[in-house]
Amino acid sequence: MKKLLLLLLFIPLVAIGQSISVSNILKVAKMDRESFEIYAMDKGFVFHKVEEDEHIKGLTMFKGGYGGEYLSNYSKFFGDKHSINYQTYNTKRLSSIYKELKTLGFKLVDSKGLENNSDGFQYEKNYQRGTKEGINIYIKSDWVEIAYSVRK
């Protein structure tokens, strides 16, 4: 019985430890496509899609079944130098994300409610560090999306 209890206590800690952090997102932003793909596979992600047109050049990886995680690396995203997008259905991580942003020197510059026809109501928070780095967090009741970009 004690072993079962210890096992049940250990499993949630392992799951939390494998989540992508804001620090990881900043690290991934500096990677080329090959390095990103290796990093994502090492974290348990698999290929999802490639996007390439005149405005976007990126690779998206996926982990999990329904309610999984998406991690995208864009070497070109409209006018940005590079951009990373991470989406998770684990909304319980928001508090730790906000604390990490503060620790990393990001400042909240704007927050607002949005209406998006395909996804319903969302809450958006915009953070900046310096003049070129920005993080947008999009929040819905069942998912969180973190978009990091470095402007040219």
Secondary structure by P-SEA (a helix, b strand, c coil): caaaaaaaaaaaaaaaaacccaaaaaaaaaccaaaaaaaaaaaccccccccccccccbbbbbccccbbbbbbbbccccccccbbbbbbccccaaaaaaaaaaaacccccbbbbbbbccccbbbbbbbbcccccbbbbbbcccbbbbbbbbcc
